[in-house]
Amino acid sequence: MTQEQEQQLSQTMLAMMQSGGDAPKSTVEVPVYAWRLIRWEADVPLTEEQRQEALAIVPEAMALCGVSAACFAADGDVMTVLLALTRFPARAHRDPVLWLCAHALMEQASVALEQDGTMFIGEEFDLATTWAEHLKPMREISDWWTRVSPLDGAAAHRHRKELQTCIKRRQYAVLGGYVSRALREDQNLSVTCFAFVPLVIEAIWSQHAELSLRTLTEGLNLNEMTRRPRQALLAWLNALQPSLRACPQPGNAKPIEKVIDSIRADCSLPYSQANLSRSLGLTPAYFCRLFHEKTGQHFSTFLTRTRMEKAQMMLSSKEPQTLGEISAACGYPNKSYFCQVFKKYTGMTPGEYQAMAKEK
């Protein structure tokens, strides 16, 4: 498919989504193996500028799957992406590729928007015009991958643990040997080799969170893997070694602890993932993964939660304070945006919450 054909198909898909039904007939005839919906939900309300940035990220992030079109819901916090899966005929190949694309979208959104979110994956369907029927149900990406991975849970856990041990010991040269032995008796090499890709990436991230998905997949040739699965997988593992060897020894969590203490002490300051990661000498993606590893929450989620807890405390106080004072004290110079975030977090406006607190 040419770039012009992809653009025409994407425009037709977007028109269909925006109309809520059928789209004008497309003059582009291309093989689409299946259609799929995915959904990205932002943790906190987005600005119009952030929404436009998120939409701009989608085509590149999803390119490995095929053609995409995306739009935001009326409230501006939920982005739905319609995918025309044109790249891989086999379903067993498309699922791992979608895992890669969805994680690429999450990673790029985290860095570009300084905003975290949750990714949900829908089921494949045959007719594009039935897309609205497939908005629900969708599964959170980790739950979805556990269900569709060709490797059963016990086998995946065993392989991940062995790979993590090799990486932790910095024995990168033996990764290929371990995988080669694991594949020795496999009767469906093409399917299993594709399934190993997310497994290897997860194992690496558990020890070297600073490595971006783009870096990890630079030497990955998925088209070659459809033809020569074992050779392509082992070639990728070999290509990973320079990047892995360049990683420093895992550091401690003290810098992240200082960030947490600082936010809790004064959440009114203009914290940003970009500035904090730069001050610590970390990449934004690495900072994000370290923060999640330490707190179990994304940075933006933790910051919003801390600010909203302070807002609730101030709104419940008997001391008279204006909405502007409360908003500024919680790190939101814009009162209107503060009210949006508060409504999303509590389900009530600041005024409604304050009235409820007074009744108690």
Secondary structure as GFF3:
##gff-version 3
##sequence-region A 1 360
A	DSSP	alpha_helix	3	19	.	.	.	ID=ss1
A	DSSP	beta_strand	34	42	.	.	.	ID=ss2
A	DSSP	alpha_helix	48	62	.	.	.	ID=ss3
A	DSSP	beta_strand	66	72	.	.	.	ID=ss4
A	DSSP	beta_strand	78	85	.	.	.	ID=ss5
A	DSSP	alpha_helix	91	113	.	.	.	ID=ss6
A	DSSP	beta_strand	117	121	.	.	.	ID=ss7
A	DSSP	three_ten_helix	128	134	.	.	.	ID=ss8
A	DSSP	beta_strand	139	140	.	.	.	ID=ss9
A	DSSP	alpha_helix	141	148	.	.	.	ID=ss10
A	DSSP	alpha_helix	153	168	.	.	.	ID=ss11
A	DSSP	three_ten_helix	172	174	.	.	.	ID=ss12
A	DSSP	alpha_helix	175	182	.	.	.	ID=ss13
A	DSSP	alpha_helix	189	207	.	.	.	ID=ss14
A	DSSP	alpha_helix	213	216	.	.	.	ID=ss15
A	DSSP	alpha_helix	222	227	.	.	.	ID=ss16
A	DSSP	alpha_helix	229	245	.	.	.	ID=ss17
A	DSSP	alpha_helix	254	265	.	.	.	ID=ss18
A	DSSP	alpha_helix	273	279	.	.	.	ID=ss19
A	DSSP	alpha_helix	284	295	.	.	.	ID=ss20
A	DSSP	alpha_helix	299	316	.	.	.	ID=ss21
A	DSSP	alpha_helix	323	329	.	.	.	ID=ss22
A	DSSP	alpha_helix	335	346	.	.	.	ID=ss23
A	DSSP	alpha_helix	350	359	.	.	.	ID=ss24
###
